[in-house]
Amino acid sequence: MDGAARSRGSIWFLVLTVITLGWYGFFGAIVIMDAGVSASEAAHLAGAVLCVGIIAAGLLPQLVAPARNVAAFQQAVVVAVAVMVAAAIEGNPNNQGGQAGPFDVVFLTFLIPVLVLAVLHPARRELLRVRRVHPLLLLVAVVAAVPLVVYGVDQALIQRNSWPPTSDPHHNSHWFLMAEAAFAIPLVATVAGLGGRGWGVPAWTAAAALAVLGIVSFLFPDAPSSLGIGWGLLATVVAAAVAAVSVLQLRRGRAETARTTAQ
């Protein structure tokens, strides 16, 4: 195997990356088809698209240049963590009276492939390394985390209390995905703030995801799971702040690189 092939990872890494993308996409597609395209399901539709989009933005760069996109892979890992957190709050819908059920082990199928990918990753030694902290991004991530975590817990509890599915046939897993997105966004912003190689991917992903959630909530304030007009506007403002801070940090990094090269 030549150097270029090694830098892309083993064939098993590439195949499992595609399979993981397909699995997340398949689950998201089911929820999207169940929601349908309507104003009443706008927030849930956005949540499903966000969950698939965030994991895709983290894994797609791994098919081309994983060693240069370590932070993007970290983004994929925290999405899987967000799934586990939401699943732990939701409980097991397959149990009798699922509200009291324990953790549904089926959700581990969203975590285990990502953990295996971490072991196979060509830059796995960097996955737990902090290269350069961006304090402003971390601050924005912490500020955004407070309302998003509260919102995410609320959505997961709604899902927990809506099982079995026949009691809420039009929102099967929709609340769960909203919780996943709410937990994932601040985690992704935190990954960007830790400055791993290719940290621009999680920075722009967090900004875009928060903007989508905010804009949809503003446009469809009465839709289930909408943040409402006020919180939607605030989410959009915070998304703009993440983007602005990212641009400043990127420019600063390029300027420092240029000075170092000139010396």
C-alpha positions, 0 to 999 in steps of 0.5 A: 500500500502506497503512502497516499492509500495509507493516508486515506486509511485501510479499505476497512476504514473506508467501507465502514465509513460508507456503511455508517453514513448509510445507516445514519442516512437510512434512519434519518430518511425514515423519519423524514418520510414519516414527517412529510413536507408540511409546515406542521412538521417543519421543525421535525423535518429540520431536526432529521436533516440536521442529524444526518447532515452533522454526521455526514459533514464529519464522516465525508472528509474521512473518505478523502483526507482523514489525517487532515480532518481529525476534528471532523471525525471528532464531530462524528464521535460527539454526534454518536455521544449525543445519540446515546444521551438522548437514548438514555433519557428516552428509555426503551420504547420496546418494553411494555409501558416503555416510559419506564424501560431501561436503555434500548441497546439497539441504539448502540448500533449508532455508536459502535461503528464510530468507535470501530472507525476511531480504532481504524482511523489513520490519525487515531493518535490525534483523536484525544489530543488538543492542538490549539484551544480557541477560547472564544469558540469554547465560550460560545459553545458553553453559552449555547449549551445551556438552553440547548441542553434544557431543550434537548432534555425536554424533547427526549422526555416528550419522546419517553412519554409518548411511547408506545408509538400508537399514542403519538403516531405522527411523531414517531422518533421525531422528538428523539431526533430533536434531542439528538440535534440539541445535544450535538450542536454544542458538542460540535462547537466544543470540538471546534474550540479544541482546535484539532486538525481541520477544526473549521469543519465542526465550526461551520457545521455548528454555525450552520446547524444552529442557524437552520434550527433558529430560522425554521423556528422563527418561520414556523413558531407553532410547529411541534418542537419549534424554539419559537420566534424569540429563541429562534432569533437568538439561536440565529444570532449565536450561529452568526457569532460562531461563524464570526469567531471562526473567521477571526480565528482562521484569519489569525491562524493564517497570519501567524503561519505567514509570519512563521514562514517569512521568518 
